Amino acid sequence: MADVVDAGYLAAAVLFILGVMLLRSPATARRGNYLSALGMLVALVSSGFNGPLHHAVLMLAVFAAAAAAGVVVARTVRMTAMPQLVALFNGTGGGAAALVALLSVLRVSAGPGALPAGTVVPAFVTLLVGSASLAGSAVAVLKLQGIVSGRPLALPGRHVVNGVLLLVALALMAAALVGVMPLESAAVAAGAASLALGLWSVLPIGGADMPVVISLLNALTGLAAAATGFVLANDLLIVAGALVGASGTILTLAMGRAMHRSLGHVLFGHFQNTQDADGGEQGTIHPTSPEEVALLLAYAQRVVVVPGYGMAVSRAQKEVKDLCDGLAKRGVDVRFGIHPVAGRMPGHMNVLLAEANVPYDQLYEMERINPDFPVTDVVLVIGANDVVNPAARSTPGSPLYGMPVLNVDQAKTVVVLKRSMAPGFAGVENQLFGLDKTLMLFGDARAMATAVLQELLAVV
């Protein structure tokens, strides 16, 4: 039976690695997700038989119940709430790792089968990292859900408190190792200190930085899982945790570059007060109508669609796809410009457009589409804000300054579909909205896309 379990673990590890490799491209991401899910199924079934038969029956029953709950969640949670769900999964993973580590530490002196003393340090590391990830992820969920304010908070003595909590957790681990303090008491206290550290570290960070924070917490959860593998002598956990930790770290750094925000600035700084933030002069707003937009699009040769969080909120991706199909039938060259941090998580727009069956070859990353804006007739901005704000290039006092953005202001005409003049995550006014070449079409993106398509069909 042990050989069968080991073979299952090996197969699961290979499936995880192949799945992560396929996630690199939108064209293969779905297959990568399927392979990763299959790898997890193989891993769970294998672990279920790594012990007495009655344990296997109980574990497989739990797996089945959890899988059913996962299917319900996957089918009911909207894409706009996906970042919260990812953060929740991160926290659950970190919490599970911390719980396993705590139970393992409590068994060190329990006699035969207890945790070897040489793995006490990995167990404490798992406990510390997992607890911090659990608390931080919980705060991220509350901020993204709007239950806790997404504004940056200047907590008094924030960095001092964080430093003290970290030192206390490490001191407790050292005290347990040298026998100054009972192992059980030290583990519980260190876990509590780590929970407080995760809470106090993430609470001050603004909502605009939450995608980066979630990615970082994902990496920490992977680290906790890998450390758990050392505690339990489980090679599969080590491999899976290392994959999650490495990919999460790479994603965190890539997102930081896309937002022109270093990881240190995210963790130890914050956006300036949004009430005083300088977004530059906004200019005069020029409202428009579906009829006027339809005429502009009908006689354009090149159109670029820039989707954002507003499209996700209104669930307008299908209507936007129908509008683009209508333009393509008239011979218009239609492409989509995708900013790496559009929405609230990496790949947010790609997934939404894939749901509407938008061809992958119509999706252009920021670096590929930016050189084409000067020869673009019309740019249709749907619910995007900060990622198209020219202040990122022209206004040093803006919180966005230096952030790479889509240069839509270089096109001949810009049409912005937006519910209102509310600012984006950074809380600053958008200079794009006041340009003479910009027309504002106010209303729900889904309804406006449908109205523009109806008018387009009436254009001879």
SVG drawing of the C-alpha trace seen along z (x, -y; Angstrom):
<svg xmlns="http://www.w3.org/2000/svg" viewBox="-32 -72 51 74">
<polyline fill="none" stroke="black" stroke-width="0.4" points="0.0,0.0 2.9,-2.4 4.2,-2.0 0.7,-2.8 0.5,-5.9 4.0,-7.1 3.1,-6.5 0.0,-8.6 2.0,-11.4 4.5,-11.3 1.7,-11.5 0.0,-14.4 3.3,-16.3 3.8,-15.9 0.2,-17.0 0.8,-20.1 4.0,-21.0 2.3,-20.6 -0.7,-22.5 1.4,-25.5 3.3,-25.4 0.1,-25.6 -1.2,-28.5 1.4,-30.7 -0.8,-31.3 -4.5,-32.2 -4.8,-29.7 -3.8,-26.8 -4.8,-28.0 -8.1,-26.1 -6.2,-22.8 -3.7,-23.8 -6.5,-24.3 -8.0,-20.9 -4.7,-19.1 -4.0,-20.8 -7.5,-19.8 -6.9,-16.3 -3.5,-16.3 -5.3,-17.4 -7.9,-14.7 -5.1,-12.1 -3.3,-13.5 -6.4,-13.4 -7.3,-9.9 -3.7,-8.7 -3.5,-10.3 -6.8,-8.8 -5.3,-5.3 -2.1,-6.3 -3.4,-4.6 -6.0,-2.3 -9.0,-1.5 -11.5,-3.1 -9.5,-6.3 -9.6,-6.2 -13.4,-5.9 -13.8,-8.9 -11.3,-11.0 -12.9,-10.3 -16.3,-11.2 -14.9,-14.6 -13.3,-15.1 -16.6,-14.4 -18.5,-16.9 -15.8,-19.5 -15.8,-19.0 -19.6,-19.5 -19.2,-22.7 -16.5,-23.8 -18.7,-23.2 -21.5,-25.3 -19.1,-28.1 -17.5,-28.0 -20.9,-28.3 -22.4,-31.0 -19.6,-33.4 -19.5,-36.2 -16.2,-37.2 -16.3,-40.5 -16.0,-38.6 -13.3,-36.3 -10.5,-38.2 -12.3,-37.8 -12.7,-34.1 -9.0,-33.7 -8.1,-35.5 -10.4,-33.2 -8.7,-30.2 -5.3,-31.6 -6.4,-32.1 -7.9,-28.6 -4.7,-27.1 -2.6,-29.0 -4.9,-28.2 -4.9,-24.5 -1.1,-24.4 -1.0,-26.3 -3.4,-23.9 -1.5,-20.8 1.7,-22.4 0.1,-23.2 -1.2,-19.7 2.1,-18.2 4.0,-20.3 1.5,-19.3 2.4,-15.6 6.2,-16.0 6.3,-14.6 3.3,-12.3 5.3,-9.1 5.7,-6.7 4.7,-8.3 5.3,-11.8 6.8,-14.5 10.7,-14.1 12.4,-16.9 14.4,-17.8 11.2,-19.0 10.1,-21.3 11.6,-24.3 9.8,-23.6 6.6,-23.1 7.0,-26.5 7.8,-28.2 4.6,-26.6 2.7,-27.8 4.0,-31.4 3.6,-31.8 0.3,-30.0 -1.2,-32.0 -0.1,-35.3 -1.5,-34.3 -4.8,-33.4 -5.2,-36.7 -4.0,-38.8 -6.2,-37.0 -9.2,-37.6 -8.5,-41.3 -8.1,-41.3 -11.5,-39.6 -13.2,-42.2 -11.6,-45.1 -12.4,-43.8 -16.0,-43.0 -16.4,-46.6 -17.0,-45.5 -13.8,-47.2 -12.8,-50.5 -10.4,-50.1 -8.7,-53.4 -5.1,-53.3 -4.8,-53.6 -2.0,-55.3 -2.0,-53.1 0.1,-54.5 3.4,-52.7 2.5,-50.3 6.0,-49.2 7.2,-49.1 4.2,-46.9 4.9,-44.6 8.5,-44.3 7.7,-43.5 5.2,-40.9 7.7,-39.2 10.4,-39.2 8.0,-37.8 7.0,-34.9 10.6,-34.1 11.6,-34.5 8.8,-32.0 10.1,-29.5 13.7,-29.9 12.4,-29.6 10.7,-26.3 13.7,-24.9 16.1,-25.5 13.5,-24.3 12.9,-27.6 9.2,-27.4 6.9,-24.4 6.6,-23.6 2.8,-23.5 2.4,-27.0 5.1,-28.5 3.3,-27.2 -0.1,-28.6 1.4,-32.0 3.5,-32.1 0.5,-31.3 -1.5,-34.1 1.4,-36.6 1.5,-35.6 -2.3,-36.1 -1.9,-39.6 1.1,-40.2 -1.0,-39.3 -3.9,-41.4 -1.8,-44.5 0.3,-44.2 -2.6,-44.1 -5.1,-46.4 -3.3,-49.6 -2.9,-48.7 -5.3,-50.4 -7.7,-48.6 -5.7,-49.6 -2.9,-47.4 -5.0,-44.4 -4.3,-42.4 -0.6,-42.6 -1.2,-41.7 -3.4,-38.7 -0.7,-37.5 1.9,-37.8 -0.3,-36.0 -0.7,-33.2 3.1,-32.9 3.2,-32.7 0.6,-30.0 2.7,-28.0 5.7,-28.4 3.6,-27.2 2.4,-24.2 6.0,-23.3 7.1,-23.6 4.2,-21.4 5.7,-18.8 8.9,-18.8 6.9,-18.4 4.9,-15.4 7.7,-14.0 5.4,-14.4 7.2,-15.0 4.1,-16.0 3.3,-18.8 6.9,-20.1 6.6,-20.1 3.1,-21.7 4.0,-24.3 7.1,-25.2 5.2,-25.6 2.6,-27.9 5.3,-29.9 7.5,-30.4 4.6,-31.3 3.0,-33.6 6.3,-35.4 6.8,-35.9 3.2,-37.1 3.6,-39.5 6.8,-41.1 5.1,-41.3 2.1,-43.0 4.3,-45.4 6.1,-46.4 2.8,-46.8 1.6,-49.2 5.0,-50.9 4.8,-49.9 7.7,-48.1 6.8,-45.3 8.4,-47.3 6.2,-50.3 3.1,-48.2 4.0,-46.6 5.6,-49.6 4.0,-52.6 0.6,-53.5 -1.1,-55.7 -1.2,-59.3 -4.5,-60.7 -6.9,-60.4 -8.6,-63.6 -5.4,-65.5 -4.1,-63.4 -3.2,-65.4 -4.7,-64.0 -4.1,-67.1 -6.7,-69.3 -9.6,-67.3 -11.0,-69.8 -14.5,-70.0 -16.6,-66.9 -18.3,-66.1 -21.3,-63.8 -22.5,-61.8 -25.2,-59.4 -25.5,-55.9 -26.4,-57.3 -23.3,-59.5 -21.0,-56.6 -22.6,-54.3 -21.8,-56.7 -18.2,-57.1 -17.7,-53.4 -19.5,-52.7 -17.1,-54.8 -13.9,-53.9 -11.3,-51.7 -9.5,-50.8 -11.1,-50.4 -9.5,-49.3 -11.7,-48.2 -10.2,-48.7 -12.2,-46.7 -12.0,-47.4 -13.7,-46.6 -16.8,-48.4 -17.4,-45.8 -17.0,-43.1 -19.5,-44.7 -22.2,-45.1 -21.4,-41.7 -21.3,-43.3 -18.7,-41.0 -21.2,-39.3 -22.8,-42.5 -19.4,-44.0 -18.5,-40.9 -21.8,-41.3 -20.9,-45.0 -17.4,-44.0 -18.9,-41.3 -21.2,-43.9 -18.2,-46.2 -16.2,-43.3 -19.1,-42.6 -18.7,-46.2 -14.9,-45.6 -13.7,-47.4 -10.4,-46.2 -11.3,-45.5 -8.8,-44.6 -8.8,-44.6 -6.2,-46.3 -5.6,-44.5 -3.7,-46.2 -2.0,-43.6 -3.8,-44.9 -7.2,-45.8 -10.0,-44.7 -9.0,-43.4 -6.8,-40.5 -4.3,-39.4 -6.1,-37.9 -9.5,-39.3 -10.3,-40.8 -8.9,-37.8 -11.2,-35.4 -14.3,-37.6 -13.6,-37.9 -12.9,-34.2 -16.4,-33.6 -17.8,-35.6 -15.8,-33.6 -13.6,-36.6 -10.8,-35.1 -7.4,-35.1 -5.8,-36.7 -7.9,-39.8 -6.4,-40.3 -3.3,-42.5 -1.2,-43.2 -0.3,-46.7 3.2,-46.6 1.8,-45.4 -1.2,-47.7 0.4,-51.0 2.3,-51.7 -0.9,-51.4 -3.0,-54.0 -1.7,-56.9 -3.2,-55.3 -6.4,-54.2 -9.6,-55.9 -11.7,-55.2 -10.9,-53.7 -13.8,-52.4 -13.0,-52.4 -15.5,-50.3 -15.3,-50.8 -11.5,-51.3 -10.1,-54.3 -6.7,-54.4 -5.1,-52.2 -5.9,-54.8 -5.2,-57.9 -2.6,-60.2 -1.6,-61.6 0.6,-58.5 2.9,-60.0 2.4,-63.7 1.7,-64.5 4.5,-63.9 2.3,-64.7 -0.2,-61.9 -0.2,-58.6 -0.3,-57.0 2.8,-58.8 5.2,-56.3 2.6,-53.5 2.6,-52.1 -0.8,-52.8 -2.6,-52.2 -1.9,-55.3 -5.5,-55.7 -5.3,-59.5 -3.1,-59.2 -5.9,-57.9 -8.0,-60.2 -11.2,-59.8 -11.9,-58.2 -15.3,-57.1 -15.6,-56.2 -18.5,-54.1 -18.9,-54.8 -21.7,-55.0 -20.5,-58.3 -17.5,-60.5 -16.4,-58.5 -12.6,-58.1 -10.8,-54.8 -8.9,-52.8 -6.3,-55.6 -9.0,-58.1 -7.8,-60.8 -9.5,-62.5 -8.8,-61.2 -7.3,-63.7 -8.5,-61.6 -12.2,-62.4 -11.7,-66.1 -9.8,-66.0 -11.4,-67.5 -11.2,-64.2 -13.0,-62.3 -16.7,-61.6 -18.4,-60.3 -21.3,-57.8 -22.8,-57.6 -24.8,-54.5 -24.6,-50.8 -22.0,-49.3 -24.2,-46.4 -27.2,-48.6 -25.0,-51.1 -23.2,-48.4 -26.6,-47.0 -27.9,-50.5 -24.9,-51.3 -25.2,-48.0 -28.8,-48.7 -27.9,-52.1 -25.0,-50.6 -27.4,-48.1 -29.5,-51.1 -26.5,-52.9 -26.6,-52.5"/>
</svg>
